[in-house]
Amino acid sequence: MSDFYCGKCGNSVSLDMRTCPNCGATLNVDAFIRKKASIAMLASFFVPGFGQMYIGEHIRGLKILVVAVSVALLPALLNLNDLYYLLYLCVMVFATYDAIFTTRRHYLGAYGNKSKGGVKNG
């Protein structure tokens, strides 16, 4: 699974590489991960769960989306008070926060730590 490409020659490279094996250019993996995390965060902010789906965590994203839709529709269907909208806001904040850390975990390893996960320091 590599959707990371060298900015100089366009060669597909692994996330654990620091230089392109084709042209020798220095790869900026951290910027790539920050960009992915930003897009996932925005997607989950507007539609909870979409950021997780964007990263490839489809089941996780679908679960968050189902919870968000259920919480959003519950007050209208059962004629409840507005407190459930506060719960929806909490789900939305969780989905946004989770999208950032799911991105890091997805690309860097279990804890998002370079020394323990996929990107080598050397």
N, C-alpha and C positions, 0 to 999 in steps of 0.2 A: 504494500500500500504506500505509494509515493505520489503525492500531488504537489511536491516541491520541486521547482525547476531552477536551474542556474540562470541568473539574470543576464549573464553575458552571452552564453552560447545556447541556452534553452534546453540543455541536457537534463533529463530526469535524474534526480539524485536522492539519496536516502537522507533522512533527517539527522542521522548520527555522523554525517560528514561535515567537516569544516571548510574544505576546499573542493572544488569541482574536479573530478578525475579526468574530465575531458579537456578543460582549458586552464585549470589551475586557479580560477578566480575564487576569492574568499566568499563564502556563503554566509548570509545573515539570517540564521535560523530563528533567532530571538524576535526579529522584526516580523518574520512570517507568522510566528505563533501569536504575537500581539495583534496582528491584523486579523487573523482567524478568530481570536477571542473577541475582538471588537465587533466583528460582523455577527458572531453568535450572540453576543450580549444585546445588540440592537434588535436582532430577530426575536429573541426571547422577551425583550421589553415590550414590543408591540403585540406579539402573539406568543404567550407562554408555551414553551416546548419546541418552538421552531428553531431556536438556536441549537438545541441538542440534536435535532434532526439534521441541521446543516452540517454539524460535525460528523455525523454518521451514527449517533446514538439514537436510532429510530424508536426503539421500544421505550427508552427513558423519556424521550420527547413526547411520545404518544401518551404515556401515563400522565405527564405534567399537563398536557393539553386537555385530557379528559377531566382531570381534577379542576382545572381552571374553568372550563366550560360548565361543569356541574355546579361549581361555587357561584359562577356568574348567573346561571339560570335559576338556581334554587329559590332566591327571594321572589322572582317573578312568578314562578309556578305555584309556590305555596303561600304567596301573599305575606311574606315575612318582612321584618323591619330592615333598615339599611345597614345593620351591623354586618351582614354577610358581604357587603361590598368592601368592607375593611378586610375581611378574610380573603377576598379576591385580590386586593392590593398586596397582602402578604404572600399569596401564591405567585403573583407577578414579580415581586422582589426576589423571592426564592428562585424562580426560574431564571431571572437575569443573573443572579449571583452564581447559580449552578452552571449556567452556560459558560461562564468564564473559567471556572475550575474544571469543568468537564473537558474543555478545550485543552487546558494544560495537561490534564491527566491523559487525554487521548494521544497527544503528541509527545509528551515528555516521559511518560511512564506512570507508575502507580501513584506517586505522590507529587508529581510535577517538579521533581528535584533532579537537576541534571546529573548529579553524582549517583543517583539511584536509578534513573530512568534511561530513556533512549538516546539522549544527546551526550556525546562524549566531550570532555573538556579539552582534548588535545588534538 
